[in-house]
Amino acid sequence: MKIRTALTLKHTFVTATVFLLCLVMIYFVSEHSRSRTFFHDLKSEAATKAQLFLRNRVDAPTMHAIYLNNRQFINEIELAVYSTDFKLLYCDTADNDTIKSRRLLQSLLQKKDVEFYDGQEQCIGIRYTFEGKTFIVAASAYDSYGYTTLRELRKTLAILFCIGLLLLYIACYLLARASLKPIRDIVQEVETISASQIAKRLPVKNGKDEIGELCTAFNDLLDRLEKSFTSQKMFISNVSHELRTPLAALIAELDLCLQKERSGEQYRMAIHNGLQDAGRMKKLIDGLLNLAKADYGKERIKMQEIRLDELLLDARQFLLRAHPDYHIELLFEEEEADDDRLITVMGNVYLLNIAFSNLIENNCKYSNDKSSFVQISYWDRSSIIRLSDDGIGLTETDKQNLFTLFYRGGQEKMVEGHGIGMALAQKIILLHQGKIAVHSEEGKGTTFVIELPHI
């Protein structure tokens, strides 16, 4: 069932229920008004007839004849007059007293007036005083006109309810259709958006209502998707370019060897060059795999308590094995030895090791003496790691693009690399709810400042 149909039915049901309750209330209020009016008229008629009898203006046989004559045409009231000792003085039905009720008479002795129903007939009893004497007057009658009017009212209300129900359904359908029209327009706009038109956005007519908020949220989603698609295209393009270079060199070396016979030394040189190209490819692929791991959600990565001093010592040892000419100096504040929690963080050992190794290696590669100075301190709830060098520094353009994937900068010809390390280090630090900043000037070195929340 579509939302439009569901809303129409729900709104129609709720409104029809309220409408029906209003009609029922009208009917019962009308019935109550009819009942009270007839009781009032019954009392007035009973008092008038009782007075005529008690004043002897009309004798009993005449009143009885008038009652029988009128009863053939209208619903005449039936009157009975009693003394206070329950003696019947007059009754419209002559000797057949159909009104007399000892319970009624006893109630009249205690109360002034009594009103009750006998089937559909309404009955009253009043204490009537005439010339200093008290009499009990009882009367009953059937409100034929009132009940006929109620039946007509009931039919009218039923017809009104049926017509109103139909009108309510139509009105609710139109309202639901009008309310959902913006959503239909959004659906039509969304259907026109494809991968080739990812830059298209939904129009936001009113950013403060729910439809505007939906359009804004969808546009934000499209912004993120467009950014992701663009990054993916750039990633594929850059990866293809980076892989093409060592592959082309490797193919050229092997092809050159096959062109003619060569000496053993020349074959060894070709194999050596081929291994270097394969090593560069392996390093590039390892960097891409690590980059993919850094894109995992935090919930998918094993986290544990890690001492930063031990982690940095492992990273230092790993780099020195690969590059014995590097000089890496670690500096620790003495206060940290008193409380291990200040330099203990929750993280993934493998990823943090890669991040710090890349940053330290970056210091060493771009400094003349191939040195990196690493200092650990703490502040408030964060551990602070500073990695600095006295190298060539960065230009403003390099600083702005330092963490851009595959960006090499103006010194790309000085050292070998693929432009993955800095982007990877930033992803890993952000994955651990940390912050990374770079401070550098040309010719004055570079300093990376990392903040990681300690336990």
Buried (B, 14 or more C-beta within 10 A) or exposed (E): EEEBEEBBBEBBBEBBEEBBEEBEEBBEEBBEEBBEEBBEBBBEBBBEBBEBBBEEEBEBEEBBEBBEEEBEEEBBBBBBBBEEEEEBBBBBBEEEBEBBBEEBBEBBEEEEEBBBEEEEBBBBBBBBEBEEEEBBBBBBBBBEEBBEEBEEBBEEBEEEBEEBBEEBBEBBBEEBEEBBEBBEBBEEBEEEBEEEEBEBBBEBEEEEEEBBEBBBEBBEEBEEEBEEEEEEEEBEEBBEEBBEBBBEBBEBBBEEBEEEEBEEEEEEBBEEBBEBBBEBBEBBEEBBEBBEBBEEEEEEBEEEEBBBBEBBBBBBEBBEEEBEEBBBEBEBEEEBEEEEEBBBBBBBBEBBBBBBBBBBBBBBBBBEEBBBBBBBBBEEEBBBBBBBBBBBBBBEEBBEBBBBBBBBBEBEEEEEBBBBBBBBBBBBBEBBBBBBEBBBEEEEBBBBBBBBBBE
